Amino acid sequence: MKNLVFGGMLIMSAASLVGCGSQIGSSVRQAVSDNQSAQTLVEWENSEANPEALFANWRHEFMVDSSKRESMKTELCQELKALPAQDLTLFENEIRDENNRALVSGCKEELLAQVDAHFDEQRETMAVQGHALKAVQSQNSFRFPDNTQKRDMSNGYMAVRGDVARKEIVLTFDDGPHGLYTDAILRALKEVNAKAMFFATGKSVRTNPDALKRVAADGHVIGSHSITHACLGTSVACYKQMGNRNLTFDEAAAEIRGGHQAVFDVLGWVDPVFRFPYGETSKDLKAFLKTKSTGEFAWNIESDDWRTQSNEQLLARVLANVESQGRGIVLFHDIQRRTAEIMPQFLRELYNRGYSVVLLTAADPSAKYNSKLVKRKQQLP
């Protein structure tokens, strides 16, 4: 789970990033700076100024030192309200998180109003307007032709471009389902007959099971992305991400199994596809997926939707990457509001540029019901 929790243990970031007073202000500004300078998602999530890390540490400080509570609340509200609205969006998910209610109780509604006003303005710059929070229809009236392609995953399958042809695109969404934004993405896809692959985390599935059911009802492929978004590989990046240790093979395998199990428990099936968080893996884990007849899905077209940017910048970035590659697998995250906001126009741009949206599925239609990664509940006699 990013760089905070594994096995229920809290890993504290540097002391300089906790506490009250001007340290909160410097931490907030450092988060904005680190988000812009990070080269990769794992680098950003390794930052001690990542909002999830900051709020976890602030919650800890808030609980253990009652004398600082009021000053922390005041300082945090002041610093967040002072941010430019686009930078404030970096903190939106943490502001909405009920676990942080006490920290932002004095300004939550005002902060969210600032964020909403920002996206209202951003929406006006889009030729096709989406909305992450309201069930509104876009002006898209076209339909992508059906394009479902089967891949043999019985002995594993490694996808980077997905073996698709030129002008064929596979849409993928990681880290959800989200209680708000996933539904907006589903609406945009359904309007134009586009199907996608969703790589869900176990923690999000447990929190938003009904949202996962809606993904399934619309006919999308659903695989998993570990339980907690832990860094499963043996790289230096994973070593830092997991609190100066690499997970053992058994720990990593449990994360893989657990993500699949969460989906299976909600739906009664799970597609035989898995995506390693951050793309970080190992030779042993790759072999493990093969023995479990599960495809490994990477990507070759990055959206960088985790980075603070305008809607126009995100749209331009991902379209440029699509055109540069010409085909393949696009990586989005359905926990990002701006992704939901741009999706209707992104889909129109794909269509107008002559791209087809491909859904990749297992060649064996029964594979989703017979995953080797899950345990089935035993039937009572």
Secondary structure as a PSIPRED ss2 file (coil, helix, strand):
# PSIPRED VFORMAT (PSIPRED V4.0)

   1 M C   1.000  0.000  0.000
   2 K C   1.000  0.000  0.000
   3 N C   1.000  0.000  0.000
   4 L C   1.000  0.000  0.000
   5 V E   0.000  0.000  1.000
   6 F E   0.000  0.000  1.000
   7 G C   1.000  0.000  0.000
   8 G C   1.000  0.000  0.000
   9 M E   0.000  0.000  1.000
  10 L E   0.000  0.000  1.000
  11 I C   1.000  0.000  0.000
  12 M C   1.000  0.000  0.000
  13 S C   1.000  0.000  0.000
  14 A C   1.000  0.000  0.000
  15 A H   0.000  1.000  0.000
  16 S H   0.000  1.000  0.000
  17 L H   0.000  1.000  0.000
  18 V C   1.000  0.000  0.000
  19 G C   1.000  0.000  0.000
  20 C C   1.000  0.000  0.000
  21 G C   1.000  0.000  0.000
  22 S H   0.000  1.000  0.000
  23 Q H   0.000  1.000  0.000
  24 I H   0.000  1.000  0.000
  25 G H   0.000  1.000  0.000
  26 S H   0.000  1.000  0.000
  27 S H   0.000  1.000  0.000
  28 V H   0.000  1.000  0.000
  29 R H   0.000  1.000  0.000
  30 Q H   0.000  1.000  0.000
  31 A H   0.000  1.000  0.000
  32 V H   0.000  1.000  0.000
  33 S H   0.000  1.000  0.000
  34 D H   0.000  1.000  0.000
  35 N H   0.000  1.000  0.000
  36 Q H   0.000  1.000  0.000
  37 S H   0.000  1.000  0.000
  38 A C   1.000  0.000  0.000
  39 Q C   1.000  0.000  0.000
  40 T C   1.000  0.000  0.000
  41 L H   0.000  1.000  0.000
  42 V H   0.000  1.000  0.000
  43 E H   0.000  1.000  0.000
  44 W H   0.000  1.000  0.000
  45 E H   0.000  1.000  0.000
  46 N H   0.000  1.000  0.000
  47 S C   1.000  0.000  0.000
  48 E C   1.000  0.000  0.000
  49 A C   1.000  0.000  0.000
  50 N C   1.000  0.000  0.000
  51 P H   0.000  1.000  0.000
  52 E H   0.000  1.000  0.000
  53 A H   0.000  1.000  0.000
  54 L H   0.000  1.000  0.000
  55 F H   0.000  1.000  0.000
  56 A H   0.000  1.000  0.000
  57 N H   0.000  1.000  0.000
  58 W H   0.000  1.000  0.000
  59 R H   0.000  1.000  0.000
  60 H H   0.000  1.000  0.000
  61 E H   0.000  1.000  0.000
  62 F H   0.000  1.000  0.000
  63 M H   0.000  1.000  0.000
  64 V H   0.000  1.000  0.000
  65 D C   1.000  0.000  0.000
  66 S H   0.000  1.000  0.000
  67 S H   0.000  1.000  0.000
  68 K H   0.000  1.000  0.000
  69 R H   0.000  1.000  0.000
  70 E H   0.000  1.000  0.000
  71 S H   0.000  1.000  0.000
  72 M H   0.000  1.000  0.000
  73 K H   0.000  1.000  0.000
  74 T H   0.000  1.000  0.000
  75 E H   0.000  1.000  0.000
  76 L H   0.000  1.000  0.000
  77 C H   0.000  1.000  0.000
  78 Q H   0.000  1.000  0.000
  79 E H   0.000  1.000  0.000
  80 L H   0.000  1.000  0.000
  81 K H   0.000  1.000  0.000
  82 A C   1.000  0.000  0.000
  83 L C   1.000  0.000  0.000
  84 P C   1.000  0.000  0.000
  85 A H   0.000  1.000  0.000
  86 Q H   0.000  1.000  0.000
  87 D H   0.000  1.000  0.000
  88 L H   0.000  1.000  0.000
  89 T H   0.000  1.000  0.000
  90 L H   0.000  1.000  0.000
  91 F H   0.000  1.000  0.000
  92 E H   0.000  1.000  0.000
  93 N H   0.000  1.000  0.000
  94 E H   0.000  1.000  0.000
  95 I H   0.000  1.000  0.000
  96 R H   0.000  1.000  0.000
  97 D C   1.000  0.000  0.000
  98 E H   0.000  1.000  0.000
  99 N H   0.000  1.000  0.000
 100 N H   0.000  1.000  0.000
 101 R C   1.000  0.000  0.000
 102 A C   1.000  0.000  0.000
 103 L C   1.000  0.000  0.000
 104 V C   1.000  0.000  0.000
 105 S C   1.000  0.000  0.000
 106 G C   1.000  0.000  0.000
 107 C C   1.000  0.000  0.000
 108 K H   0.000  1.000  0.000
 109 E H   0.000  1.000  0.000
 110 E H   0.000  1.000  0.000
 111 L H   0.000  1.000  0.000
 112 L H   0.000  1.000  0.000
 113 A H   0.000  1.000  0.000
 114 Q H   0.000  1.000  0.000
 115 V H   0.000  1.000  0.000
 116 D H   0.000  1.000  0.000
 117 A H   0.000  1.000  0.000
 118 H H   0.000  1.000  0.000
 119 F H   0.000  1.000  0.000
 120 D H   0.000  1.000  0.000
 121 E H   0.000  1.000  0.000
 122 Q H   0.000  1.000  0.000
 123 R H   0.000  1.000  0.000
 124 E C   1.000  0.000  0.000
 125 T C   1.000  0.000  0.000
 126 M C   1.000  0.000  0.000
 127 A C   1.000  0.000  0.000
 128 V C   1.000  0.000  0.000
 129 Q C   1.000  0.000  0.000
 130 G C   1.000  0.000  0.000
 131 H C   1.000  0.000  0.000
 132 A C   1.000  0.000  0.000
 133 L C   1.000  0.000  0.000
 134 K C   1.000  0.000  0.000
 135 A C   1.000  0.000  0.000
 136 V C   1.000  0.000  0.000
 137 Q C   1.000  0.000  0.000
 138 S C   1.000  0.000  0.000
 139 Q C   1.000  0.000  0.000
 140 N C   1.000  0.000  0.000
 141 S C   1.000  0.000  0.000
 142 F C   1.000  0.000  0.000
 143 R C   1.000  0.000  0.000
 144 F C   1.000  0.000  0.000
 145 P C   1.000  0.000  0.000
 146 D C   1.000  0.000  0.000
 147 N C   1.000  0.000  0.000
 148 T E   0.000  0.000  1.000
 149 Q E   0.000  0.000  1.000
 150 K E   0.000  0.000  1.000
 151 R E   0.000  0.000  1.000
 152 D C   1.000  0.000  0.000
 153 M C   1.000  0.000  0.000
 154 S C   1.000  0.000  0.000
 155 N C   1.000  0.000  0.000
 156 G C   1.000  0.000  0.000
 157 Y E   0.000  0.000  1.000
 158 M E   0.000  0.000  1.000
 159 A E   0.000  0.000  1.000
 160 V C   1.000  0.000  0.000
 161 R C   1.000  0.000  0.000
 162 G C   1.000  0.000  0.000
 163 D C   1.000  0.000  0.000
 164 V C   1.000  0.000  0.000
 165 A C   1.000  0.000  0.000
 166 R C   1.000  0.000  0.000
 167 K C   1.000  0.000  0.000
 168 E E   0.000  0.000  1.000
 169 I E   0.000  0.000  1.000
 170 V E   0.000  0.000  1.000
 171 L E   0.000  0.000  1.000
 172 T E   0.000  0.000  1.000
 173 F E   0.000  0.000  1.000
 174 D E   0.000  0.000  1.000
 175 D C   1.000  0.000  0.000
 176 G C   1.000  0.000  0.000
 177 P C   1.000  0.000  0.000
 178 H C   1.000  0.000  0.000
 179 G C   1.000  0.000  0.000
 180 L C   1.000  0.000  0.000
 181 Y H   0.000  1.000  0.000
 182 T H   0.000  1.000  0.000
 183 D H   0.000  1.000  0.000
 184 A H   0.000  1.000  0.000
 185 I H   0.000  1.000  0.000
 186 L H   0.000  1.000  0.000
 187 R H   0.000  1.000  0.000
 188 A H   0.000  1.000  0.000
 189 L H   0.000  1.000  0.000
 190 K H   0.000  1.000  0.000
 191 E H   0.000  1.000  0.000
 192 V C   1.000  0.000  0.000
 193 N C   1.000  0.000  0.000
 194 A C   1.000  0.000  0.000
 195 K C   1.000  0.000  0.000
 196 A C   1.000  0.000  0.000
 197 M E   0.000  0.000  1.000
 198 F E   0.000  0.000  1.000
 199 F E   0.000  0.000  1.000
 200 A E   0.000  0.000  1.000
 201 T C   1.000  0.000  0.000
 202 G H   0.000  1.000  0.000
 203 K H   0.000  1.000  0.000
 204 S H   0.000  1.000  0.000
 205 V H   0.000  1.000  0.000
 206 R H   0.000  1.000  0.000
 207 T H   0.000  1.000  0.000
 208 N C   1.000  0.000  0.000
 209 P H   0.000  1.000  0.000
 210 D H   0.000  1.000  0.000
 211 A H   0.000  1.000  0.000
 212 L H   0.000  1.000  0.000
 213 K H   0.000  1.000  0.000
 214 R H   0.000  1.000  0.000
 215 V H   0.000  1.000  0.000
 216 A H   0.000  1.000  0.000
 217 A H   0.000  1.000  0.000
 218 D C   1.000  0.000  0.000
 219 G C   1.000  0.000  0.000
 220 H C   1.000  0.000  0.000
 221 V E   0.000  0.000  1.000
 222 I E   0.000  0.000  1.000
 223 G E   0.000  0.000  1.000
 224 S E   0.000  0.000  1.000
 225 H C   1.000  0.000  0.000
 226 S C   1.000  0.000  0.000
 227 I C   1.000  0.000  0.000
 228 T C   1.000  0.000  0.000
 229 H C   1.000  0.000  0.000
 230 A C   1.000  0.000  0.000
 231 C C   1.000  0.000  0.000
 232 L C   1.000  0.000  0.000
 233 G C   1.000  0.000  0.000
 234 T C   1.000  0.000  0.000
 235 S C   1.000  0.000  0.000
 236 V H   0.000  1.000  0.000
 237 A H   0.000  1.000  0.000
 238 C H   0.000  1.000  0.000
 239 Y H   0.000  1.000  0.000
 240 K H   0.000  1.000  0.000
 241 Q H   0.000  1.000  0.000
 242 M C   1.000  0.000  0.000
 243 G C   1.000  0.000  0.000
 244 N C   1.000  0.000  0.000
 245 R C   1.000  0.000  0.000
 246 N C   1.000  0.000  0.000
 247 L C   1.000  0.000  0.000
 248 T C   1.000  0.000  0.000
 249 F H   0.000  1.000  0.000
 250 D H   0.000  1.000  0.000
 251 E H   0.000  1.000  0.000
 252 A H   0.000  1.000  0.000
 253 A H   0.000  1.000  0.000
 254 A H   0.000  1.000  0.000
 255 E H   0.000  1.000  0.000
 256 I H   0.000  1.000  0.000
 257 R H   0.000  1.000  0.000
 258 G H   0.000  1.000  0.000
 259 G H   0.000  1.000  0.000
 260 H H   0.000  1.000  0.000
 261 Q H   0.000  1.000  0.000
 262 A H   0.000  1.000  0.000
 263 V H   0.000  1.000  0.000
 264 F H   0.000  1.000  0.000
 265 D H   0.000  1.000  0.000
 266 V H   0.000  1.000  0.000
 267 L H   0.000  1.000  0.000
 268 G C   1.000  0.000  0.000
 269 W C   1.000  0.000  0.000
 270 V C   1.000  0.000  0.000
 271 D C   1.000  0.000  0.000
 272 P C   1.000  0.000  0.000
 273 V E   0.000  0.000  1.000
 274 F E   0.000  0.000  1.000
 275 R C   1.000  0.000  0.000
 276 F C   1.000  0.000  0.000
 277 P H   0.000  1.000  0.000
 278 Y H   0.000  1.000  0.000
 279 G H   0.000  1.000  0.000
 280 E C   1.000  0.000  0.000
 281 T C   1.000  0.000  0.000
 282 S C   1.000  0.000  0.000
 283 K H   0.000  1.000  0.000
 284 D H   0.000  1.000  0.000
 285 L H   0.000  1.000  0.000
 286 K H   0.000  1.000  0.000
 287 A H   0.000  1.000  0.000
 288 F H   0.000  1.000  0.000
 289 L H   0.000  1.000  0.000
 290 K H   0.000  1.000  0.000
 291 T H   0.000  1.000  0.000
 292 K C   1.000  0.000  0.000
 293 S C   1.000  0.000  0.000
 294 T C   1.000  0.000  0.000
 295 G E   0.000  0.000  1.000
 296 E E   0.000  0.000  1.000
 297 F E   0.000  0.000  1.000
 298 A C   1.000  0.000  0.000
 299 W C   1.000  0.000  0.000
 300 N C   1.000  0.000  0.000
 301 I E   0.000  0.000  1.000
 302 E E   0.000  0.000  1.000
 303 S C   1.000  0.000  0.000
 304 D C   1.000  0.000  0.000
 305 D C   1.000  0.000  0.000
 306 W C   1.000  0.000  0.000
 307 R C   1.000  0.000  0.000
 308 T C   1.000  0.000  0.000
 309 Q C   1.000  0.000  0.000
 310 S C   1.000  0.000  0.000
 311 N H   0.000  1.000  0.000
 312 E H   0.000  1.000  0.000
 313 Q H   0.000  1.000  0.000
 314 L H   0.000  1.000  0.000
 315 L H   0.000  1.000  0.000
 316 A H   0.000  1.000  0.000
 317 R H   0.000  1.000  0.000
 318 V H   0.000  1.000  0.000
 319 L H   0.000  1.000  0.000
 320 A H   0.000  1.000  0.000
 321 N H   0.000  1.000  0.000
 322 V H   0.000  1.000  0.000
 323 E H   0.000  1.000  0.000
 324 S H   0.000  1.000  0.000
 325 Q H   0.000  1.000  0.000
 326 G C   1.000  0.000  0.000
 327 R C   1.000  0.000  0.000
 328 G E   0.000  0.000  1.000
 329 I E   0.000  0.000  1.000
 330 V E   0.000  0.000  1.000
 331 L E   0.000  0.000  1.000
 332 F E   0.000  0.000  1.000
 333 H E   0.000  0.000  1.000
 334 D C   1.000  0.000  0.000
 335 I C   1.000  0.000  0.000
 336 Q C   1.000  0.000  0.000
 337 R H   0.000  1.000  0.000
 338 R H   0.000  1.000  0.000
 339 T H   0.000  1.000  0.000
 340 A H   0.000  1.000  0.000
 341 E H   0.000  1.000  0.000
 342 I H   0.000  1.000  0.000
 343 M H   0.000  1.000  0.000
 344 P H   0.000  1.000  0.000
 345 Q H   0.000  1.000  0.000
 346 F H   0.000  1.000  0.000
 347 L H   0.000  1.000  0.000
 348 R H   0.000  1.000  0.000
 349 E H   0.000  1.000  0.000
 350 L H   0.000  1.000  0.000
 351 Y H   0.000  1.000  0.000
 352 N H   0.000  1.000  0.000
 353 R C   1.000  0.000  0.000
 354 G C   1.000  0.000  0.000
 355 Y C   1.000  0.000  0.000
 356 S E   0.000  0.000  1.000
 357 V E   0.000  0.000  1.000
 358 V E   0.000  0.000  1.000
 359 L E   0.000  0.000  1.000
 360 L E   0.000  0.000  1.000
 361 T E   0.000  0.000  1.000
 362 A E   0.000  0.000  1.000
 363 A C   1.000  0.000  0.000
 364 D C   1.000  0.000  0.000
 365 P C   1.000  0.000  0.000
 366 S C   1.000  0.000  0.000
 367 A H   0.000  1.000  0.000
 368 K H   0.000  1.000  0.000
 369 Y H   0.000  1.000  0.000
 370 N C   1.000  0.000  0.000
 371 S C   1.000  0.000  0.000
 372 K C   1.000  0.000  0.000
 373 L C   1.000  0.000  0.000
 374 V C   1.000  0.000  0.000
 375 K C   1.000  0.000  0.000
 376 R C   1.000  0.000  0.000
 377 K C   1.000  0.000  0.000
 378 Q C   1.000  0.000  0.000
 379 Q C   1.000  0.000  0.000
 380 L C   1.000  0.000  0.000
 381 P C   1.000  0.000  0.000
